[in-house]
């Protein structure tokens, strides 16, 4: 497919930052944190590619930050 365009990396960076904000907002809710607790092992085991793995990592980071803030 050729080399990625120079603007692809910054776009991916902005997308990751946007997802971090969404994940942090999601994890503010105790119900959402509980949902992630129940789903995260299954999501880890069934991750299809590096994108799924990156999403899982991002969600885990938000989860742990939210638990620290809630304590």
PDB file of N, CA, C, O and CB in Angstrom:
ATOM      1  N   UNK A   1       0.806  -1.200   0.000  1.00  0.00           N
ATOM      2  CA  UNK A   1       0.000   0.000   0.000  1.00  0.00           C
ATOM      3  C   UNK A   1       0.843   1.255   0.000  1.00  0.00           C
ATOM      4  O   UNK A   1       0.296   2.353  -0.111  1.00  0.00           O
ATOM      5  CB  UNK A   1      -0.913   0.003   1.179  1.00  0.00           C
ATOM      6  N   UNK A   2       2.129   1.137   0.118  1.00  0.00           N
ATOM      7  CA  UNK A   2       2.974   2.316   0.117  1.00  0.00           C
ATOM      8  C   UNK A   2       3.213   2.848   1.509  1.00  0.00           C
ATOM      9  O   UNK A   2       2.740   2.290   2.499  1.00  0.00           O
ATOM     10  CB  UNK A   2       2.367   3.385  -0.734  1.00  0.00           C
ATOM     11  N   UNK A   3       3.948   3.925   1.567  1.00  0.00           N
ATOM     12  CA  UNK A   3       4.290   4.552   2.838  1.00  0.00           C
ATOM     13  C   UNK A   3       3.114   5.386   3.351  1.00  0.00           C
ATOM     14  O   UNK A   3       2.374   5.979   2.567  1.00  0.00           O
ATOM     15  CB  UNK A   3       5.550   5.431   2.686  1.00  0.00           C
ATOM     16  N   UNK A   4       2.949   5.426   4.691  1.00  0.00           N
ATOM     17  CA  UNK A   4       1.880   6.285   5.227  1.00  0.00           C
ATOM     18  C   UNK A   4       2.193   7.749   4.975  1.00  0.00           C
ATOM     19  O   UNK A   4       3.357   8.146   4.920  1.00  0.00           O
ATOM     20  CB  UNK A   4       1.687   6.040   6.738  1.00  0.00           C
ATOM     21  N   UNK A   5       1.171   8.529   4.827  1.00  0.00           N
ATOM     22  CA  UNK A   5       1.362   9.966   4.641  1.00  0.00           C
ATOM     23  C   UNK A   5       1.877  10.580   5.930  1.00  0.00           C
ATOM     24  O   UNK A   5       1.619  10.074   7.022  1.00  0.00           O
ATOM     25  CB  UNK A   5       0.045  10.650   4.203  1.00  0.00           C
ATOM     26  N   UNK A   6       2.611  11.680   5.791  1.00  0.00           N
ATOM     27  CA  UNK A   6       3.188  12.327   6.971  1.00  0.00           C
ATOM     28  C   UNK A   6       2.129  12.732   7.984  1.00  0.00           C
ATOM     29  O   UNK A   6       2.398  12.719   9.185  1.00  0.00           O
ATOM     30  CB  UNK A   6       3.985  13.545   6.559  1.00  0.00           C
ATOM     31  N   UNK A   7       0.944  13.088   7.536  1.00  0.00           N
ATOM     32  CA  UNK A   7      -0.092  13.544   8.469  1.00  0.00           C
ATOM     33  C   UNK A   7      -0.813  12.400   9.165  1.00  0.00           C
ATOM     34  O   UNK A   7      -1.617  12.644  10.065  1.00  0.00           O
ATOM     35  CB  UNK A   7      -1.097  14.395   7.740  1.00  0.00           C
ATOM     36  N   UNK A   8      -0.547  11.145   8.769  1.00  0.00           N
ATOM     37  CA  UNK A   8      -1.214  10.005   9.416  1.00  0.00           C
ATOM     38  C   UNK A   8      -0.844   9.891  10.889  1.00  0.00           C
ATOM     39  O   UNK A   8      -1.723   9.656  11.718  1.00  0.00           O
ATOM     40  CB  UNK A   8      -0.856   8.707   8.698  1.00  0.00           C
ATOM     41  N   UNK A   9       0.419  10.049  11.235  1.00  0.00           N
ATOM     42  CA  UNK A   9       0.847   9.900  12.630  1.00  0.00           C
ATOM     43  C   UNK A   9       0.196  10.952  13.529  1.00  0.00           C
ATOM     44  O   UNK A   9      -0.342  10.597  14.578  1.00  0.00           O
ATOM     45  CB  UNK A   9       2.374  10.000  12.730  1.00  0.00           C
ATOM     46  N   UNK A  10       0.227  12.233  13.154  1.00  0.00           N
ATOM     47  CA  UNK A  10      -0.458  13.208  14.013  1.00  0.00           C
ATOM     48  C   UNK A  10      -1.955  12.935  14.125  1.00  0.00           C
ATOM     49  O   UNK A  10      -2.534  13.146  15.190  1.00  0.00           O
ATOM     50  CB  UNK A  10      -0.238  14.614  13.480  1.00  0.00           C
ATOM     51  N   UNK A  11      -2.592  12.471  13.053  1.00  0.00           N
ATOM     52  CA  UNK A  11      -4.013  12.148  13.120  1.00  0.00           C
ATOM     53  C   UNK A  11      -4.257  11.017  14.093  1.00  0.00           C
ATOM     54  O   UNK A  11      -5.210  11.052  14.872  1.00  0.00           O
ATOM     55  CB  UNK A  11      -4.549  11.779  11.740  1.00  0.00           C
ATOM     56  N   UNK A  12      -3.395  10.010  14.052  1.00  0.00           N
ATOM     57  CA  UNK A  12      -3.521   8.891  14.987  1.00  0.00           C
ATOM     58  C   UNK A  12      -3.313   9.375  16.419  1.00  0.00           C
ATOM     59  O   UNK A  12      -4.001   8.931  17.337  1.00  0.00           O
ATOM     60  CB  UNK A  12      -2.509   7.775  14.643  1.00  0.00           C
ATOM     61  N   UNK A  13      -2.364  10.284  16.603  1.00  0.00           N
ATOM     62  CA  UNK A  13      -2.107  10.841  17.926  1.00  0.00           C
ATOM     63  C   UNK A  13      -3.338  11.586  18.438  1.00  0.00           C
ATOM     64  O   UNK A  13      -3.732  11.417  19.592  1.00  0.00           O
ATOM     65  CB  UNK A  13      -0.887  11.781  17.890  1.00  0.00           C
ATOM     66  N   UNK A  14      -3.943  12.405  17.586  1.00  0.00           N
ATOM     67  CA  UNK A  14      -5.142  13.146  17.989  1.00  0.00           C
ATOM     68  C   UNK A  14      -6.294  12.194  18.280  1.00  0.00           C
ATOM     69  O   UNK A  14      -7.062  12.411  19.217  1.00  0.00           O
ATOM     70  CB  UNK A  14      -5.548  14.148  16.898  1.00  0.00           C
ATOM     71  N   UNK A  15      -6.414  11.149  17.484  1.00  0.00           N
ATOM     72  CA  UNK A  15      -7.473  10.172  17.721  1.00  0.00           C
ATOM     73  C   UNK A  15      -7.266   9.484  19.073  1.00  0.00           C
ATOM     74  O   UNK A  15      -8.227   9.265  19.810  1.00  0.00           O
ATOM     75  CB  UNK A  15      -7.511   9.125  16.581  1.00  0.00           C
ATOM     76  N   UNK A  16      -6.019   9.145  19.399  1.00  0.00           N
ATOM     77  CA  UNK A  16      -5.732   8.505  20.687  1.00  0.00           C
ATOM     78  C   UNK A  16      -6.045   9.456  21.836  1.00  0.00           C
ATOM     79  O   UNK A  16      -6.592   9.038  22.857  1.00  0.00           O
ATOM     80  CB  UNK A  16      -4.256   8.054  20.754  1.00  0.00           C
ATOM     81  N   UNK A  17      -5.705  10.723  21.676  1.00  0.00           N
ATOM     82  CA  UNK A  17      -6.032  11.699  22.724  1.00  0.00           C
ATOM     83  C   UNK A  17      -7.539  11.846  22.896  1.00  0.00           C
ATOM     84  O   UNK A  17      -8.027  11.955  24.021  1.00  0.00           O
ATOM     85  CB  UNK A  17      -5.410  13.062  22.397  1.00  0.00           C
ATOM     86  N   UNK A  18      -8.267  11.849  21.811  1.00  0.00           N
ATOM     87  CA  UNK A  18      -9.724  11.922  21.888  1.00  0.00           C
ATOM     88  C   UNK A  18     -10.273  10.692  22.587  1.00  0.00           C
ATOM     89  O   UNK A  18     -11.176  10.800  23.417  1.00  0.00           O
ATOM     90  CB  UNK A  18     -10.339  12.060  20.485  1.00  0.00           C
ATOM     91  N   UNK A  19      -9.739   9.527  22.261  1.00  0.00           N
ATOM     92  CA  UNK A  19     -10.192   8.290  22.893  1.00  0.00           C
ATOM     93  C   UNK A  19      -9.854   8.286  24.384  1.00  0.00           C
ATOM     94  O   UNK A  19     -10.633   7.774  25.188  1.00  0.00           O
ATOM     95  CB  UNK A  19      -9.558   7.071  22.201  1.00  0.00           C
ATOM     96  N   UNK A  20      -8.706   8.849  24.765  1.00  0.00           N
ATOM     97  CA  UNK A  20      -8.363   8.939  26.190  1.00  0.00           C
ATOM     98  C   UNK A  20      -9.400   9.767  26.942  1.00  0.00           C
ATOM     99  O   UNK A  20      -9.804   9.420  28.052  1.00  0.00           O
ATOM    100  CB  UNK A  20      -6.959   9.555  26.372  1.00  0.00           C
ATOM    101  N   UNK A  21      -9.819  10.855  26.326  1.00  0.00           N
ATOM    102  CA  UNK A  21     -10.831  11.704  26.961  1.00  0.00           C
ATOM    103  C   UNK A  21     -12.157  10.970  27.095  1.00  0.00           C
ATOM    104  O   UNK A  21     -12.819  11.066  28.129  1.00  0.00           O
ATOM    105  CB  UNK A  21     -11.026  12.996  26.161  1.00  0.00           C
ATOM    106  N   UNK A  22     -12.549  10.240  26.057  1.00  0.00           N
ATOM    107  CA  UNK A  22     -13.795   9.473  26.096  1.00  0.00           C
ATOM    108  C   UNK A  22     -13.688   8.374  27.146  1.00  0.00           C
ATOM    109  O   UNK A  22     -14.628   8.159  27.912  1.00  0.00           O
ATOM    110  CB  UNK A  22     -14.116   8.868  24.705  1.00  0.00           C
ATOM    111  N   UNK A  23     -12.552   7.676  27.192  1.00  0.00           N
ATOM    112  CA  UNK A  23     -12.359   6.598  28.165  1.00  0.00           C
ATOM    113  C   UNK A  23     -12.398   7.141  29.587  1.00  0.00           C
ATOM    114  O   UNK A  23     -13.001   6.531  30.470  1.00  0.00           O
ATOM    115  CB  UNK A  23     -11.028   5.873  27.913  1.00  0.00           C
ATOM    116  N   UNK A  24     -11.755   8.288  29.813  1.00  0.00           N
ATOM    117  CA  UNK A  24     -11.749   8.889  31.147  1.00  0.00           C
ATOM    118  C   UNK A  24     -13.167   9.256  31.571  1.00  0.00           C
ATOM    119  O   UNK A  24     -13.550   9.035  32.720  1.00  0.00           O
ATOM    120  CB  UNK A  24     -10.843  10.136  31.178  1.00  0.00           C
ATOM    121  N   UNK A  25     -13.938   9.810  30.656  1.00  0.00           N
ATOM    122  CA  UNK A  25     -15.327  10.164  30.960  1.00  0.00           C
ATOM    123  C   UNK A  25     -16.147   8.907  31.243  1.00  0.00           C
ATOM    124  O   UNK A  25     -16.948   8.881  32.177  1.00  0.00           O
ATOM    125  CB  UNK A  25     -15.954  10.961  29.793  1.00  0.00           C
ATOM    126  N   UNK A  26     -15.949   7.883  30.448  1.00  0.00           N
ATOM    127  CA  UNK A  26     -16.657   6.611  30.644  1.00  0.00           C
ATOM    128  C   UNK A  26     -16.362   6.039  32.028  1.00  0.00           C
ATOM    129  O   UNK A  26     -17.266   5.562  32.715  1.00  0.00           O
ATOM    130  CB  UNK A  26     -16.258   5.594  29.553  1.00  0.00           C
ATOM    131  N   UNK A  27     -15.103   6.087  32.431  1.00  0.00           N
ATOM    132  CA  UNK A  27     -14.690   5.469  33.691  1.00  0.00           C
ATOM    133  C   UNK A  27     -15.086   6.280  34.921  1.00  0.00           C
ATOM    134  O   UNK A  27     -14.886   5.823  36.047  1.00  0.00           O
ATOM    135  CB  UNK A  27     -13.202   5.266  33.688  1.00  0.00           C
ATOM    136  N   UNK A  28     -15.637   7.462  34.729  1.00  0.00           N
ATOM    137  CA  UNK A  28     -16.125   8.242  35.879  1.00  0.00           C
ATOM    138  C   UNK A  28     -17.287   7.541  36.573  1.00  0.00           C
ATOM    139  O   UNK A  28     -17.486   7.700  37.778  1.00  0.00           O
ATOM    140  CB  UNK A  28     -16.560   9.647  35.429  1.00  0.00           C
ATOM    141  N   UNK A  29     -18.035   6.783  35.827  1.00  0.00           N
ATOM    142  CA  UNK A  29     -19.222   6.108  36.363  1.00  0.00           C
ATOM    143  C   UNK A  29     -18.828   4.780  37.017  1.00  0.00           C
ATOM    144  O   UNK A  29     -18.149   3.961  36.397  1.00  0.00           O
ATOM    145  CB  UNK A  29     -20.268   5.867  35.241  1.00  0.00           C
ATOM    146  N   UNK A  30     -19.249   4.567  38.260  1.00  0.00           N
ATOM    147  CA  UNK A  30     -18.978   3.275  38.911  1.00  0.00           C
ATOM    148  C   UNK A  30     -19.557   2.091  38.127  1.00  0.00           C
ATOM    149  O   UNK A  30     -18.956   1.018  38.093  1.00  0.00           O
ATOM    150  CB  UNK A  30     -19.549   3.278  40.327  1.00  0.00           C
ATOM    151  N   UNK A  31     -20.706   2.281  37.507  1.00  0.00           N
ATOM    152  CA  UNK A  31     -21.317   1.212  36.720  1.00  0.00           C
ATOM    153  C   UNK A  31     -20.451   0.892  35.502  1.00  0.00           C
ATOM    154  O   UNK A  31     -20.277  -0.277  35.158  1.00  0.00           O
ATOM    155  CB  UNK A  31     -22.744   1.607  36.278  1.00  0.00           C
ATOM    156  N   UNK A  32     -19.919   1.899  34.861  1.00  0.00           N
ATOM    157  CA  UNK A  32     -19.061   1.685  33.696  1.00  0.00           C
ATOM    158  C   UNK A  32     -17.749   1.021  34.095  1.00  0.00           C
ATOM    159  O   UNK A  32     -17.247   0.151  33.383  1.00  0.00           O
ATOM    160  CB  UNK A  32     -18.783   3.011  32.987  1.00  0.00           C
ATOM    161  N   UNK A  33     -17.195   1.430  35.229  1.00  0.00           N
ATOM    162  CA  UNK A  33     -15.968   0.774  35.708  1.00  0.00           C
ATOM    163  C   UNK A  33     -16.232  -0.703  35.982  1.00  0.00           C
ATOM    164  O   UNK A  33     -15.415  -1.559  35.641  1.00  0.00           O
ATOM    165  CB  UNK A  33     -15.436   1.470  36.990  1.00  0.00           C
ATOM    166  N   UNK A  34     -17.365  -0.997  36.591  1.00  0.00           N
ATOM    167  CA  UNK A  34     -17.716  -2.391  36.864  1.00  0.00           C
ATOM    168  C   UNK A  34     -17.884  -3.168  35.557  1.00  0.00           C
ATOM    169  O   UNK A  34     -17.478  -4.326  35.465  1.00  0.00           O
ATOM    170  CB  UNK A  34     -19.010  -2.469  37.704  1.00  0.00           C
ATOM    171  N   UNK A  35     -18.469  -2.544  34.570  1.00  0.00           N
ATOM    172  CA  UNK A  35     -18.632  -3.178  33.269  1.00  0.00           C
ATOM    173  C   UNK A  35     -17.270  -3.514  32.662  1.00  0.00           C
ATOM    174  O   UNK A  35     -17.074  -4.606  32.128  1.00  0.00           O
ATOM    175  CB  UNK A  35     -19.430  -2.265  32.323  1.00  0.00           C
ATOM    176  N   UNK A  36     -16.339  -2.576  32.747  1.00  0.00           N
ATOM    177  CA  UNK A  36     -14.999  -2.827  32.214  1.00  0.00           C
ATOM    178  C   UNK A  36     -14.310  -3.938  33.010  1.00  0.00           C
ATOM    179  O   UNK A  36     -13.639  -4.788  32.424  1.00  0.00           O
ATOM    180  CB  UNK A  36     -14.149  -1.533  32.248  1.00  0.00           C
ATOM    181  N   UNK A  37     -14.464  -3.941  34.318  1.00  0.00           N
ATOM    182  CA  UNK A  37     -13.885  -5.009  35.141  1.00  0.00           C
ATOM    183  C   UNK A  37     -14.334  -6.376  34.640  1.00  0.00           C
ATOM    184  O   UNK A  37     -13.534  -7.309  34.563  1.00  0.00           O
ATOM    185  CB  UNK A  37     -14.280  -4.829  36.621  1.00  0.00           C
ATOM    186  N   UNK A  38     -15.596  -6.491  34.306  1.00  0.00           N
ATOM    187  CA  UNK A  38     -16.144  -7.767  33.865  1.00  0.00           C
ATOM    188  C   UNK A  38     -15.739  -8.128  32.444  1.00  0.00           C
ATOM    189  O   UNK A  38     -15.639  -9.310  32.115  1.00  0.00           O
ATOM    190  CB  UNK A  38     -17.639  -7.738  33.966  1.00  0.00           C
ATOM    191  N   UNK A  39     -15.505  -7.137  31.602  1.00  0.00           N
ATOM    192  CA  UNK A  39     -15.224  -7.394  30.183  1.00  0.00           C
ATOM    193  C   UNK A  39     -13.750  -7.431  29.827  1.00  0.00           C
ATOM    194  O   UNK A  39     -13.390  -8.011  28.803  1.00  0.00           O
ATOM    195  CB  UNK A  39     -15.885  -6.360  29.355  1.00  0.00           C
ATOM    196  N   UNK A  40     -12.886  -6.836  30.632  1.00  0.00           N
ATOM    197  CA  UNK A  40     -11.504  -6.620  30.193  1.00  0.00           C
ATOM    198  C   UNK A  40     -10.718  -7.897  29.945  1.00  0.00           C
ATOM    199  O   UNK A  40      -9.946  -7.951  28.988  1.00  0.00           O
ATOM    200  CB  UNK A  40     -10.786  -5.806  31.207  1.00  0.00           C
ATOM    201  N   UNK A  41     -10.881  -8.922  30.764  1.00  0.00           N
ATOM    202  CA  UNK A  41     -10.140 -10.163  30.516  1.00  0.00           C
ATOM    203  C   UNK A  41     -10.563 -10.801  29.199  1.00  0.00           C
ATOM    204  O   UNK A  41      -9.722 -11.269  28.432  1.00  0.00           O
ATOM    205  CB  UNK A  41     -10.352 -11.153  31.669  1.00  0.00           C
ATOM    206  N   UNK A  42     -11.856 -10.818  28.941  1.00  0.00           N
ATOM    207  CA  UNK A  42     -12.354 -11.364  27.673  1.00  0.00           C
ATOM    208  C   UNK A  42     -11.835 -10.549  26.492  1.00  0.00           C
ATOM    209  O   UNK A  42     -11.424 -11.108  25.475  1.00  0.00           O
ATOM    210  CB  UNK A  42     -13.895 -11.389  27.662  1.00  0.00           C
ATOM    211  N   UNK A  43     -11.856  -9.227  26.633  1.00  0.00           N
ATOM    212  CA  UNK A  43     -11.352  -8.369  25.544  1.00  0.00           C
ATOM    213  C   UNK A  43      -9.874  -8.615  25.309  1.00  0.00           C
ATOM    214  O   UNK A  43      -9.423  -8.628  24.164  1.00  0.00           O
ATOM    215  CB  UNK A  43     -11.591  -6.881  25.864  1.00  0.00           C
ATOM    216  N   UNK A  44      -9.108  -8.812  26.387  1.00  0.00           N
ATOM    217  CA  UNK A  44      -7.672  -9.067  26.231  1.00  0.00           C
ATOM    218  C   UNK A  44      -7.447 -10.380  25.484  1.00  0.00           C
ATOM    219  O   UNK A  44      -6.635 -10.447  24.561  1.00  0.00           O
ATOM    220  CB  UNK A  44      -6.971  -9.105  27.612  1.00  0.00           C
ATOM    221  N   UNK A  45      -8.159 -11.405  25.883  1.00  0.00           N
ATOM    222  CA  UNK A  45      -7.989 -12.728  25.278  1.00  0.00           C
ATOM    223  C   UNK A  45      -8.414 -12.743  23.812  1.00  0.00           C
ATOM    224  O   UNK A  45      -7.819 -13.448  22.997  1.00  0.00           O
ATOM    225  CB  UNK A  45      -8.787 -13.768  26.056  1.00  0.00           C
ATOM    226  N   UNK A  46      -9.434 -11.971  23.480  1.00  0.00           N
ATOM    227  CA  UNK A  46      -9.984 -12.009  22.126  1.00  0.00           C
ATOM    228  C   UNK A  46      -9.501 -10.862  21.231  1.00  0.00           C
ATOM    229  O   UNK A  46     -10.019 -10.677  20.129  1.00  0.00           O
ATOM    230  CB  UNK A  46     -11.482 -11.982  22.197  1.00  0.00           C
ATOM    231  N   UNK A  47      -8.516 -10.094  21.697  1.00  0.00           N
ATOM    232  CA  UNK A  47      -7.998  -8.994  20.870  1.00  0.00           C
ATOM    233  C   UNK A  47      -7.509  -9.549  19.531  1.00  0.00           C
ATOM    234  O   UNK A  47      -6.719 -10.492  19.497  1.00  0.00           O
ATOM    235  CB  UNK A  47      -6.843  -8.239  21.604  1.00  0.00           C
ATOM    236  N   UNK A  48      -7.975  -8.969  18.448  1.00  0.00           N
ATOM    237  CA  UNK A  48      -7.659  -9.476  17.110  1.00  0.00           C
ATOM    238  C   UNK A  48      -6.363  -8.915  16.550  1.00  0.00           C
ATOM    239  O   UNK A  48      -5.707  -9.559  15.730  1.00  0.00           O
ATOM    240  CB  UNK A  48      -8.782  -9.159  16.168  1.00  0.00           C
ATOM    241  N   UNK A  49      -5.995  -7.729  16.985  1.00  0.00           N
ATOM    242  CA  UNK A  49      -4.830  -7.091  16.384  1.00  0.00           C
ATOM    243  C   UNK A  49      -4.289  -6.014  17.325  1.00  0.00           C
ATOM    244  O   UNK A  49      -4.757  -5.852  18.452  1.00  0.00           O
ATOM    245  CB  UNK A  49      -5.186  -6.484  15.004  1.00  0.00           C
ATOM    246  N   UNK A  50      -3.294  -5.288  16.828  1.00  0.00           N
ATOM    247  CA  UNK A  50      -2.665  -4.262  17.665  1.00  0.00           C
ATOM    248  C   UNK A  50      -3.632  -3.125  17.996  1.00  0.00           C
ATOM    249  O   UNK A  50      -3.459  -2.445  19.008  1.00  0.00           O
ATOM    250  CB  UNK A  50      -1.428  -3.700  16.966  1.00  0.00           C
ATOM    251  N   UNK A  51      -4.625  -2.916  17.173  1.00  0.00           N
ATOM    252  CA  UNK A  51      -5.592  -1.854  17.441  1.00  0.00           C
ATOM    253  C   UNK A  51      -6.486  -2.221  18.622  1.00  0.00           C
ATOM    254  O   UNK A  51      -6.763  -1.389  19.486  1.00  0.00           O
ATOM    255  CB  UNK A  51      -6.447  -1.578  16.193  1.00  0.00           C
ATOM    256  N   UNK A  52      -6.934  -3.477  18.649  1.00  0.00           N
ATOM    257  CA  UNK A  52      -7.708  -3.944  19.805  1.00  0.00           C
ATOM    258  C   UNK A  52      -6.851  -3.883  21.065  1.00  0.00           C
ATOM    259  O   UNK A  52      -7.321  -3.452  22.118  1.00  0.00           O
ATOM    260  CB  UNK A  52      -8.226  -5.389  19.576  1.00  0.00           C
ATOM    261  N   UNK A  53      -5.600  -4.311  20.960  1.00  0.00           N
ATOM    262  CA  UNK A  53      -4.702  -4.295  22.119  1.00  0.00           C
ATOM    263  C   UNK A  53      -4.476  -2.863  22.607  1.00  0.00           C
ATOM    264  O   UNK A  53      -4.443  -2.613  23.811  1.00  0.00           O
ATOM    265  CB  UNK A  53      -3.351  -4.958  21.766  1.00  0.00           C
ATOM    266  N   UNK A  54      -4.322  -1.927  21.672  1.00  0.00           N
ATOM    267  CA  UNK A  54      -4.119  -0.524  22.045  1.00  0.00           C
ATOM    268  C   UNK A  54      -5.369   0.037  22.726  1.00  0.00           C
ATOM    269  O   UNK A  54      -5.262   0.776  23.705  1.00  0.00           O
ATOM    270  CB  UNK A  54      -3.763   0.322  20.802  1.00  0.00           C
ATOM    271  N   UNK A  55      -6.548  -0.310  22.215  1.00  0.00           N
ATOM    272  CA  UNK A  55      -7.794   0.127  22.844  1.00  0.00           C
ATOM    273  C   UNK A  55      -7.892  -0.423  24.262  1.00  0.00           C
ATOM    274  O   UNK A  55      -8.247   0.300  25.193  1.00  0.00           O
ATOM    275  CB  UNK A  55      -9.011  -0.322  22.012  1.00  0.00           C
ATOM    276  N   UNK A  56      -7.577  -1.700  24.420  1.00  0.00           N
ATOM    277  CA  UNK A  56      -7.625  -2.318  25.747  1.00  0.00           C
ATOM    278  C   UNK A  56      -6.668  -1.630  26.712  1.00  0.00           C
ATOM    279  O   UNK A  56      -7.021  -1.381  27.865  1.00  0.00           O
ATOM    280  CB  UNK A  56      -7.289  -3.808  25.654  1.00  0.00           C
ATOM    281  N   UNK A  57      -5.479  -1.325  26.254  1.00  0.00           N
ATOM    282  CA  UNK A  57      -4.498  -0.633  27.098  1.00  0.00           C
ATOM    283  C   UNK A  57      -5.004   0.746  27.508  1.00  0.00           C
ATOM    284  O   UNK A  57      -4.893   1.144  28.668  1.00  0.00           O
ATOM    285  CB  UNK A  57      -3.155  -0.502  26.363  1.00  0.00           C
ATOM    286  N   UNK A  58      -5.552   1.454  26.552  1.00  0.00           N
ATOM    287  CA  UNK A  58      -6.085   2.790  26.827  1.00  0.00           C
ATOM    288  C   UNK A  58      -7.213   2.713  27.850  1.00  0.00           C
ATOM    289  O   UNK A  58      -7.272   3.523  28.775  1.00  0.00           O
ATOM    290  CB  UNK A  58      -6.587   3.453  25.528  1.00  0.00           C
ATOM    291  N   UNK A  59      -8.096   1.752  27.687  1.00  0.00           N
ATOM    292  CA  UNK A  59      -9.205   1.595  28.635  1.00  0.00           C
ATOM    293  C   UNK A  59      -8.702   1.179  30.013  1.00  0.00           C
ATOM    294  O   UNK A  59      -9.218   1.652  31.025  1.00  0.00           O
ATOM    295  CB  UNK A  59     -10.212   0.562  28.115  1.00  0.00           C
ATOM    296  N   UNK A  60      -7.710   0.310  30.065  1.00  0.00           N
ATOM    297  CA  UNK A  60      -7.144  -0.096  31.356  1.00  0.00           C
ATOM    298  C   UNK A  60      -6.494   1.080  32.071  1.00  0.00           C
ATOM    299  O   UNK A  60      -6.635   1.222  33.286  1.00  0.00           O
ATOM    300  CB  UNK A  60      -6.120  -1.215  31.162  1.00  0.00           C
ATOM    301  N   UNK A  61      -5.784   1.923  31.329  1.00  0.00           N
ATOM    302  CA  UNK A  61      -5.173   3.108  31.932  1.00  0.00           C
ATOM    303  C   UNK A  61      -6.253   4.012  32.530  1.00  0.00           C
ATOM    304  O   UNK A  61      -6.120   4.484  33.659  1.00  0.00           O
ATOM    305  CB  UNK A  61      -4.336   3.884  30.883  1.00  0.00           C
ATOM    306  N   UNK A  62      -7.312   4.247  31.774  1.00  0.00           N
ATOM    307  CA  UNK A  62      -8.403   5.096  32.259  1.00  0.00           C
ATOM    308  C   UNK A  62      -9.068   4.460  33.472  1.00  0.00           C
ATOM    309  O   UNK A  62      -9.437   5.156  34.418  1.00  0.00           O
ATOM    310  CB  UNK A  62      -9.441   5.339  31.147  1.00  0.00           C
ATOM    311  N   UNK A  63      -9.220   3.154  33.444  1.00  0.00           N
ATOM    312  CA  UNK A  63      -9.832   2.425  34.554  1.00  0.00           C
ATOM    313  C   UNK A  63      -9.009   2.603  35.826  1.00  0.00           C
ATOM    314  O   UNK A  63      -9.554   2.924  36.881  1.00  0.00           O
ATOM    315  CB  UNK A  63      -9.970   0.928  34.211  1.00  0.00           C
ATOM    316  N   UNK A  64      -7.703   2.395  35.727  1.00  0.00           N
ATOM    317  CA  UNK A  64      -6.847   2.502  36.910  1.00  0.00           C
ATOM    318  C   UNK A  64      -6.770   3.939  37.428  1.00  0.00           C
ATOM    319  O   UNK A  64      -6.740   4.162  38.638  1.00  0.00           O
ATOM    320  CB  UNK A  64      -5.444   1.992  36.591  1.00  0.00           C
ATOM    321  N   UNK A  65      -6.739   4.894  36.532  1.00  0.00           N
ATOM    322  CA  UNK A  65      -6.748   6.307  36.947  1.00  0.00           C
ATOM    323  C   UNK A  65      -8.044   6.638  37.676  1.00  0.00           C
ATOM    324  O   UNK A  65      -8.029   7.318  38.702  1.00  0.00           O
ATOM    325  CB  UNK A  65      -6.574   7.239  35.723  1.00  0.00           C
ATOM    326  N   UNK A  66      -9.158   6.160  37.148  1.00  0.00           N
ATOM    327  CA  UNK A  66     -10.466   6.452  37.760  1.00  0.00           C
ATOM    328  C   UNK A  66     -10.563   5.792  39.142  1.00  0.00           C
ATOM    329  O   UNK A  66     -11.104   6.384  40.075  1.00  0.00           O
ATOM    330  CB  UNK A  66     -11.627   5.957  36.840  1.00  0.00           C
ATOM    331  N   UNK A  67     -10.047   4.588  39.269  1.00  0.00           N
ATOM    332  CA  UNK A  67     -10.093   3.906  40.576  1.00  0.00           C
ATOM    333  C   UNK A  67      -9.230   4.645  41.586  1.00  0.00           C
ATOM    334  O   UNK A  67      -9.599   4.754  42.755  1.00  0.00           O
ATOM    335  CB  UNK A  67      -9.622   2.435  40.449  1.00  0.00           C
ATOM    336  N   UNK A  68      -8.088   5.152  41.146  1.00  0.00           N
ATOM    337  CA  UNK A  68      -7.211   5.919  42.034  1.00  0.00           C
ATOM    338  C   UNK A  68      -7.910   7.203  42.477  1.00  0.00           C
ATOM    339  O   UNK A  68      -7.860   7.575  43.649  1.00  0.00           O
ATOM    340  CB  UNK A  68      -5.868   6.249  41.330  1.00  0.00           C
ATOM    341  N   UNK A  69      -8.561   7.872  41.529  1.00  0.00           N
ATOM    342  CA  UNK A  69      -9.261   9.121  41.836  1.00  0.00           C
ATOM    343  C   UNK A  69     -10.465   8.885  42.749  1.00  0.00           C
ATOM    344  O   UNK A  69     -10.790   9.729  43.583  1.00  0.00           O
ATOM    345  CB  UNK A  69      -9.715   9.802  40.544  1.00  0.00           C
ATOM    346  N   UNK A  70     -11.123   7.737  42.589  1.00  0.00           N
ATOM    347  CA  UNK A  70     -12.312   7.437  43.392  1.00  0.00           C
ATOM    348  C   UNK A  70     -11.966   7.027  44.822  1.00  0.00           C
ATOM    349  O   UNK A  70     -12.797   7.124  45.724  1.00  0.00           O
ATOM    350  CB  UNK A  70     -13.117   6.335  42.731  1.00  0.00           C
ATOM    351  N   UNK A  71     -10.744   6.574  45.014  1.00  0.00           N
ATOM    352  CA  UNK A  71     -10.347   6.096  46.359  1.00  0.00           C
ATOM    353  C   UNK A  71     -10.100   7.220  47.339  1.00  0.00           C
ATOM    354  O   UNK A  71      -9.763   6.967  48.496  1.00  0.00           O
ATOM    355  CB  UNK A  71      -9.101   5.250  46.263  1.00  0.00           C
TER     356      UNK A  71
END
